[in-house]
Amino acid sequence: MAKYVVLGVTGESGYWLVDFDMQSVTPLPDTLTAPFGHTASARSKGATLIANVDMAVTVYDHDDAFNGKYDSVAFTNRFDSKP
């Protein structure tokens, strides 16, 4: 299993490092360059970039995550099959 995930959330600038072992989330420095320069440009145009993540949703409140109340944006109902 991956030990870390880098996240960028729509409407939020920058990137975050999630460390599963340490159970922490840390902002990555704004000074990071490639490949983040390319992804920042793509994100600003509405692109969604996903690699090895099979479920991600946003929530507005800590308790919502534990109660299954996810973001108001509907799922796409699109399921990608593995090659």
For each residue, the residues with C-beta under 8 A, 3 or more apart:
1: 20
2: 5 20 52
3: 19 20 21
4: 17 18 19 20
5: 2 17 18 20 53
6: 15 16 17 18 28
7: 15 16 18 56
8: 12 14 15 16 39 40 43 49
9: 12 16 58
10: 43 58
11:
12: 8 9
13:
14: 8 27 28 30
15: 6 7 8 27 28 32 36
16: 6 7 8 9 25 26 27 28
17: 4 5 6 25 26 27 28
18: 4 5 6 7 24 25
19: 3 4 22 23 24 25 26
20: 1 2 3 4 5 23
21: 3
22: 19
23: 19 20
24: 18 19
25: 16 17 18 19
26: 16 17 19
27: 14 15 16 17
28: 6 14 15 16 17 32 36
29: 32
30: 14
31:
32: 15 28 29 36
33: 36 37
34: 37 38
35: 38 39
36: 15 28 32 33 39 40
37: 33 34 40 41
38: 34 35 41 42
39: 8 35 36 42 43 49
40: 8 36 37 43 44
41: 37 38 44 45
42: 38 39 45 47 49
43: 8 10 39 40 46 47 49
44: 40 41
45: 41 42
46: 43
47: 42 43
48:
49: 8 39 42 43
50: 53 56
51:
52: 2
53: 5 50 56
54:
55:
56: 7 50 53
57: 70 71
58: 9 10 70 71 73
59: 62 64 65 69 70 71
60: 64 71
61: 64 65 69
62: 59 65 66
63: 66 67
64: 59 60 61 67 68 69 70
65: 59 61 62
66: 62 63
67: 63 64
68: 64
69: 59 61 64
70: 57 58 59 64
71: 57 58 59 60
72:
73: 58
74: 77
75:
76:
77: 74
78:
79:
80:
81:
82:
83:
